[in-house]
Amino acid sequence: MATEVIDKAYIIDIIAACSNKQVQVVADLLEDLHPEDIAYIFYDISLEDAQFIIDAIEPEKAVQVVEALDDDILSRFFKGYESEDIAKRFITLLDTDDAADMINVLPTQRANEVLSYIEDKQFAGQIISLLHYPENSAGGLMAKELIKVKDSFTVTECIEAIREQAEEVQKVYTVYVTDDYDKILGIISLKQIILSRADIKVGALMKNVEDLVKVNVYEEAEEVANLMYKYDLDAIPVVDALGRLQGRITIDDIVDFTKEEAERDYQLASGLSENVESTDKVLVLSRARLPWLIVGLIGGILTSAILANYEADLAAIPKLAFFIPLVAAMGGNAGVQSSAIVVQGLANRTMGAEAILPKLKKELLVGLINGLICSAILLTWNIIIGYDSMLGLTVSLALISVILFASIFGTITPLILNRLNIDPALATGPFITTTNDILGLTVYFLIGSLLL
């Protein structure tokens, strides 16, 4: 059953069954539901009902449901469980990377308690090692579960090693070849192993490390995503400074990361200062929205100050006020369009430092063309309406100037933010629209003062 067909009546039936403690009814209702879809139901039910559902379904499916929960929901969900239960019922059934992500939502003291209840100390140690890496780094994304063989193995020995290690690995993409010190030497595909003679050495079949795409544990996650996209990889090995194999990052981890990054950038561009969900508390939502509302408020105050400064001009030619919203809106739109293109180029690494000057020239030309076309339309409209010809010329020249300036400003701003290690997505939000409103109106009234 897909998420979009889960209606309120279905959720009400589940809640009723939970309230009546009907374990089998809940299990039957959720039997054909995907874990991701069950996780969506948790937004509409109480903590007690969520726990009852987890107890009613199969343990393996329960872990998948919990794994699919957003961090804020997961954090609240775990409050209903003892640390030992979290460790044994959920953490130990996950891959190391997913286990580390799950433990990361817990307070430090609680996380340490959970780790202490993990009986497999090697597994616990692997989780701890992952927690030491920055969240948005290759080390923070990688999983320790992988299949590796020695270059001296024959194909027969390689197959036997794969059988022994495969139980801990959910998806086998490639087999990594290492030396006695775990330094990665290359990779070998399952197809090569299957099609090769039993007595051939793995070292003779492998793709050498010189031709292998790999990343350091401290490589930025965004760069990892770009590499996997560029080379169409299902998995990528992660090594330390000595070239020793530390783990692997699979495509599903990158999909999750890029989804989170896209949501964060969208929120930033929308004027939200932190990552929030609709289910968050009122104060959390207010705190996320307020900073940029204050920026907009300050921008509005400055705009009103500009209008007050040109009060005499507006009194002499009241029709100048008719075009204030138009000039402000066109400048903001042009700036956001330019900044969005630059942000996209910075995100996918298609724009380097050497491309800045050509990009500025291109945006200047685009702004000029768009400004001329929009100004011509506006001038024609003013003539049809019967406004004074000088007023029409003034507004049209101001519009060209504002679009040109906004295009250049929208191009430069994300580049400067990127150079300062500030997320350039900020340039597509309230920051650039507010700034363009202020400067656009200033340009408009300056031209009006000179011509009228």
Secondary structure, 3 states (H helix, E strand, C coil): CCHHHCCHHHHHHHHHHHHCCCHHHHHHHHCCCCHHHHHHHHHHCCHHHHHHHHHHCCHHHHHHHHHHCCHHHHHHHHCCCCHHHHHHHCHHHCCHHHHHHHHHCCCHHHHHHHHHCCCCHHHHHHHHHHHCCCCCEHHHHCECCCCEEECCCEHHHHHHHHHHHHHHCCCCCEEEEECCCCEEEEEEEHHHHHHCCCCCEHHHHCEEHHHCCCEECCCEHHHHHHHHHHCCCCEEEEECCCCEEEEEEEHHHHHHHHHHHHHHHHHHHCCCCCCCCCCCCHHHHHHHHHHHHHHHHHHHHHHHHHHHHCHHHHHHCHHHHHHHHHHHHHHHHHHHHHHHHHHHHHHCCCCCHHHHHHHHHHHHHHHHHHHHHHHHHHHHHHHHHCCCHHHHHHHHHHHHHHHHHHHHHHHHHHHHHHHCCCCHHHHHCHHHHHHHHHHHHHHHHHHHHHHC
